[in-house]
């Protein structure tokens, strides 16, 4: 193709393979100086269209979502996608290696393939495929098709022997691919004027923060320079060093500044400055530049084969990282708007990982609290602080919430003490009380750790597997990290599987019902839709039903739903 950006890319040629060791390349879009005459692109694609759109002729590819998106630009709806080697590798072992073709060829076939840089060059001078000579392009393109077929035969054989993972591949990941492609194609409407105003406001706030920081330090310095920051904080201001970099210099990493910010004003300012700078460069400045000339909308890329636990990630723009806790982060969501005569509907799972914890641990007290519809954080606070639920204070509930979520992520007493700003021994006491009140959770965590040490992996409710190569490591830090992952991954992975199952069922309904409703975003435990005004009530009822029925757990799933003219209003 002419570009890695699927909305702009055009097809330069097609390569395919039906038998191992044999492949062909059909060039039709090479347009370098003195390029030989080629078949006409429209004619070739019109010949291939019935084959590519056939449900009966099954296709195998590597990262076929990209191919599917690019073929849309030529009026072709790629169907019959049966296998994707990138997804096969990912489901087989999400952490075993990267899932690009060159890495997989070396791992599974012991083959070193022709890398794109070898034929196209690197950096700013890198050629696009249409500029590469056909004699050079053909072996590269044909090898891609041949290696993909060989990879499929090698990896799918291993996957077929693991029923849980095979089911995740066939019933969750492969159906999801076409749904993500549709969401990417649809895109989302952005109010660029609003973002320009936000950028200007953030710019002024950054200048004020810089001023305040210079006044506190007693001199001017570059807030973005770690070297200057080290000098100001640890030499001039004599703030104690709590962590060093591998090279022995005082660390100014995020978590270090967060700890220092509890006691010192300057690190707090630095953190706010960093957060706002990132928002400005990543979102308020950049989103307006990402609007497609073709559609007037922003089109993200969802990645199925990146995170270890099964969660989706997204890039250009990264929708998963827009902060929800800060006011500025919430304002960015105001710029994601509904078209005229439509509303944005946002729906997200309430405390899904805690519900999964209740399901997996079978803890009687947790199950009872959820069954009776109690506020789980208030319930936990009442248990830990030994007071009736109605007497729980806001601070006590906040502490209980930190404990509820912290334990899911395997947080230590030290971590909890930092988060709550309390002494370590006090945090340890809270945790001990928690486990006394919820013994099923303690047993589940201990059993999971032990099982992971024996098996080398943990699984989600639906059979997605996460391997933990460091679970028996002699390095204490690595082992502890693997143990924390062992506890968290079944919950985070099951939550990811549940929302994917909901997406598959909702997509099926949207096609059958033909309502004009579009699923436009997925962010963690939340789905976002564009809904015609006259379909609102119908949409809300149906979408909520599909979300709640996506899994049968020992506790019922619950969702929160909002409607608005923009994403922030609907959140």
N, C-alpha and C positions, 0 to 999 in steps of 0.2 A: 504494500500500500504506500501512499504518498506521505502518510503521517501516522503518529501513534495516537493522535486525538481522534477518537472514533467519529465525532460529529463532522470533522473536516476531511477525513481520509477517503481517498479514492483507490479503487483496485487497479493494480498495475499488471497483475498476472495471477494465474491460479495454478497451484501444484496439488497433485493428488497421488495416492498410492492405494492399490487394491491387493497387492501381494508383497510380502517382505522382500526387500532387495530390488524392487522395481518401482520407479516413480517417474512422473512426467511433469513438465512445466509448460504452461501455455502463456507466453508473453503477449500483451496487447497494448501496454501503456508506457513502454520505454521511449522517452522522447529526447534523449541526449543528441548532441550533434552527430550526424552521420549514422543514426540508429537505423538498423535494417527495417524493411517493410514488415509489418506484423499483421496478424488477423485483426479485424475490426472489433473493438471492445464491445459495442452494443450487440453485435452479431453473436460473439462468443457467450456473452452473459445471457442472451435470449435462448441460446441452445442449452445452457446449463440450468436455466431457471426451473424447468419442470423437475429436474433431478434434485436441485437444492431445496425446492419447496415440497418435495414428496415426503409424506410421513412414513411411507413404507420403505424407502431407501435409507437405511440407517447410516449416520455419520459419526466418525470418530475424529476428534481434533484436540489441539492443545490451546487452552484459553479461547474456546469457541464463542464466548460471549462477545469478544472483540470482533470476530469475523461476522457474527450475526448483526452487530450494530453497523459495521461498515457496509454490508450487503444491503441494508435498508436504504443507504444513500443511492443505491442503484435499483431501487424498486423490487428487491428480492427479499422474501421472508423465509430465512433459513429454518427448515423444520426437520424432524426426524433425528434430532441430536440425541444420540444414545450414550455416547461416552466422551469424557473429557479427561485427558491424561493428567492435566494439572490438578483437577478435582480428585481423580483416583489417588494420586500420590498424597494429596492433602488429607483425605479421609483415612487412608492407610496409616499414615504417621505424620501428624501435623508438624511435629518438631524435629523430625529426622533429618531434614535438609531443606533447602529452598526448593520451590516447585516449578522453576523455569526449565525449559527443554534441555538446555546445555548441561545444567546440573544433573537432571534426571538421567540423561543419556550416559553420563559418566558413572552415575551410581548404579543404575539397573542394567546397563548394557556394556559398561566398560569402554564406551566409545567417546572419543573426543570429536566434537562436531565443529563445523565451520561457524565461527562466531560472527555476528553481524558487523562488528568493528573491523574484522579482517577484510571484508569486501567493501565497506562503506566509509572507513576512516573514523576518526573520533572527534568529539568536541564541536566547535562552531563550524568546522569545515566538513562535517559528516554529510555524505550524500544521502538523498532519499532514494528509495528503491527504483523510481523511474529514471534516475540518472546513472544507474549502474549498468554496465555493458551486459548484454544478454548472455554472452559466453561465461561471464562470471556469476551472473544472477541465477542461471538455470541449475547448476549443481547445488548451490546453496538452497534454493527453493525446493528442489526435488528431495534433497536430503531431509529437509524439515518434514515432508510428508511421510517419507519412509521411516524416519526415526519415531515419529508419532505413532505409526502403526505398530512398530516393534515395542515401543514403550507400553502401549495399551495391552499387548499380548503378555508382556512381562509382569506389569503391575496388577492387571485385573485378575490374573490367576491367583496372586497372593490375597487380593481383596475378597475373592469368591470363597475363600476358606474361612472367613470370619463373618458369621451371619449378622452380628450386631452392626459392624461397620458397613457391610454390604447393604443393609437396610437403610442406614443413614445416607449412603451414596445414592441409592435408587429412589428412595421415597422423600428425601429432603433436599439434598444438594443439587441433583440433576434437574428436578422440576423447578427449583428456585432460579436456576440460571436464566431461563427465558423471562422470568418475572422481573429479575433485576435489569435485564436488557430493556424491557418495556419501560421501567421506571427511569432508567438513564435517558432513554429516548424522549420521554415526556418532559423531564426537567422541571424546574420550578421558577416561578415568576419572581423577579427581584425589583425592589424600588431603589434605583441607583441614586436618586436625588436625596432620599433619606440617608443613605449610607454616606454620601458626600458631607452632609450636615454633621453626621456622627463623627466622621474622620476629623473634621475641623474642631469639634468640641473636644475630642480625645487629644488632638494636637495641643490645644491650649492647656489641658489638664497635665499633659506630660511636661510642658514648659514650667508650670507651677511646681510640679513635683521636683523637677531638676533644681529649681531655685531653692526650694526648701531643703533638699539634700545638701546643696552647696553651703547653705547657711549653717546646717547642723555640723557639717564637716569642718567648717571654718575656711574652706577654700574650694575652688572649682576643680572638678574632675569629671572624667567620662564615665557615666553610670553603666555603660555597656562593656567597659573594659575590666575583665576579671583581675588583671594585674594591678590596675589603679585602685580597684575596690579592695583588694587584699591589703594594700598599703593603708588606705583610709581607715578601714574597719579595725585591723589588727595591730597596726603600728601607731597611727595617729590617735584613734579613739580608744585604743587599748582594750578592745573587746576580746574576751577569751576565745582561743582557737578550740573548736570542738571536733573538727575533723580535718584530715589532710588529704591532698590529692596523691595519686600513686608516686608523683615526683617529690612529695614532701612539702609542697606549698600549702598554706591554709586554704581550705575549700570554701568557695562561695556558691556552692550548688543550692538548688531550690530548697531541699529539705533542711539544709544547714541554716539558711536565712530564715526559714519558717520557725525554727527553734529559737534563733537569736531574737526574732521579732517579738517574742513573748516578753522580753525584758528590755529591748533597746529600740528606740524610735527609728534610727537610720536604716537598719535592715528591713523594717516594715515599709518604709518609703521605697526602698530599692525593689522590693517584691511587687508593690503596686505599679511602679514604673515598668517593670519587666512585663507584667501581665497586660497592661494597656498597650505597650509597644507591640506585643505579639498580636493582640486583637486588631490593632490598626493595620499592621503589615499583612496579616493573614486574611482578614475579612473586610473591614470597612474600606480599605484602599483597593483590595484585590478583587472582591466580588464583582464590582461594576465592570472590570476589565474582562471578566469571564463570560459575560453575556454573549450568547451565540448570535451572530449576525443573521443566521438563517431562521432561528426560531424566536429570538428576543428573550430567551430563557437561559438559566444556568443549568448545566448538565454535569453532575458529579460522576465519578467512577466508583462502583462498589466492588470490593475485593472479597472473594469467598475463601481464598487460600492464603491468608496472612496471619490472623491471630491463632494462637495455640488452642484456644478453647472452643472455636466454632463461631465466635461473634463475627459479624461483618465489619469491615473497615471501609472508609471511603477517602478519596483524594480528589483534589481540584474541583470543588473545595472539599475539605475534610468536614463533613457535617457532624461527625461524632464528637468533635472537640470544641464546639461553640459553648463557652461556659454558661451554666444555667444559674449559678449562685450569685454572680456579680450583676449589678444593674446594667453595666455596659454590655455584658454578654446577652442579657435578656433583650436589650434594645436592638441588637443585631437581628434577633428573631422577628422584630417588627418589620424588617425589610423583606421578609419572605411573605409575599402577599397572594391573595386570591384574585383571579381575573374577575371581570365584571359579571354579575349574576351568579357568582359562585361564592362558596365559603370554604375556609380551611377547617378541616376537622382533624384534631389530634387526639389520639387515644393511646394510653400507655398502661402497662401492667403495674398494679400497686404491690410493692414489696414482694416481687415475684421470687427473689432469691431466698427470702426468709420463709416463704411458703414452701419452696422446694426443700429447704432445710427441715421444716416440720415434717414434710413427706418422707424424706430420706431417713431422718433420725427416729421418726415415730414417737417423739417425745410427747407424753400425755398432756403436760401442762401447755405446751405450745399448740398442739392440735386443738385442745379445748378452747384456748384463747381465740384462735382463728375461727373455729366453728361457731363461737358465740358472737362473732363480729366485733370483738374488743379492739381497741386501739393497742396494737402490739407493743409499741414503745412505752405507753402508759402502763400496760400490764407488766412489762419487764421492770420498769421503774418501781412499781408497787412491790414486786418480788424482791428486788435488790435492796431497796431502802426500807423495806418493812413497814410501809404505810398503806392505808386504803387507797384504791385507785383514784377516788375522787379528790384525795388530798395531795396528789402528785403535783409538784411545782413544775413550771416551764423548764427550769434548769435541770431538774431531776429527769424529766422526759428527754431532754437533749442528751444528757449523759447516757441514758439507757439506749437511745438511738445509736450513739457512737459505739456502745458495747455490742448491740445487736449486729450492726454491720461490720464492726471491727473484727469480731470473732469469725464471721463468715470468711473474712480475708486473712484469717490466721494471725491477727494482730497480737503482738506481745504486750505484757504489762507496761513495758517502757513506751511502746508506741501509743498505747491508750493514755498514759500519763501526759505525753506531749500533746496529744489531741485535745484532752480535757483541761490541760494546764493545771494538773494536780500532782502530788507526790507519787513516786513509783509504788510505794508500799500501799497507798490508798487505792491505786488502780488495780494492784494485785488482789486486794481484798474484794473489790467489786467483782473481779473475774471469778474468784473462788465462790462468792455468793451466787453468781450467775449459774455456775455449774452445779451447785447444790440444788438450786431451784429447777434447773433443766438438766437432770442427769442423763436423759436420752441423747442430748446434744453432745455432752462430754463423751459418752460411750461411742457415739457415731464417729466423732473426731478421732478417738484413740483407735477404733477398729479400722477406720479408713487409712490412717497412717501405717498401721501394721500390714494391712492388705496390700497397700501400695509398695511396701518394702519387699513383700514376697513376689508380687506380680510384675512390678516395674511400671505399672500403669494404673489409671483410674478410669471409670466410665460414667457417662451421663445416663439418665433414665432410659434414653432411646438407643444406647449402645455406642455412642461416639466415644472413642478412646483417646486418652491423652497419656503419652509415654513420659516417664520421669527418670531419665538416665542418671540424674544426680541424687536419687532418693537414698542410696546407700553410700554416698560419697564420704571419704574420710575428711574432706574439708567441711568443717562445721557450718559455715555460712551458706555454702551451696546446698548442703543437706537440709538445713532449716528452710531455705527458700523452696526446695522441692516439697517439703512436708506441708508448707503453707499452701502451695499450689495444689497438692493432693486433696486438701480439704475444700479449697475454693472451686477448683475446676469442675467437679460434678454439678455444682450449683450454677456457676456462670454458663457452663456448656449446656446444661438442661434448659436454662432460660433462653439461650440462643436458639436451641432446637425448637422450643415451644413457639417463639415468635415467627420462626421460619415456617413452621407447620400452619400457623394462622395465616401467614401471607399466601401460602399455596392455596388454602381453602377460600380465602377472600378473592384471590385472583380468578379462581375458577368461577366463583359466583358473579364477579364483575363481567366476565365474558358472557355468561349465560343470561344474566339479567339485562345487559346492554343499557346501562342507566346514564352513561356520560360521567360516571364517577371515576376518578383516577387516583391510584395509589402513587404518591409522588416522593415520599421519603421514608427511610427506616433509620432511626437513631436509637441505639441501645434497646430499651424495652418499649419503644414508642413507634407507632406508625402514623404517617400524616397523609391526608387525602384532600383532593379538590372535589367539592361536591356541588352540583347545581342547586340553587336555592330551593327549587321545588321538590328536590329529592332528600332534603335534610333529615326529616323524621325517619323515613324509611332507611336511609343509610346508617343513621346512628344505631337503630335497633339491630340491623343485620350485622354490622361490623362488630358491635359489642358481643353479639351471640357467637360469632366466629372466633373472637379472641378468647372468650371464656371457655369455649368448648375445644380449644386446641390441644388440651391434655387432660387426662383424668388423674387427679392427685387425691391424696387423703384429705386435703383441704381444697376448697373451691378457689379458682382463680378469680381475681377481681380486677377491674379496670377503672381508670379515671378518663372521662371524655370531655373535651372542650371544643367550642365552635367560635370562630372569629373571622375578621377580615384579613388577619395576618396570623402567623405562627405563634407569636407571643400571646396574642389575645386567646388563642385556642389552647394554649398550653396549661 
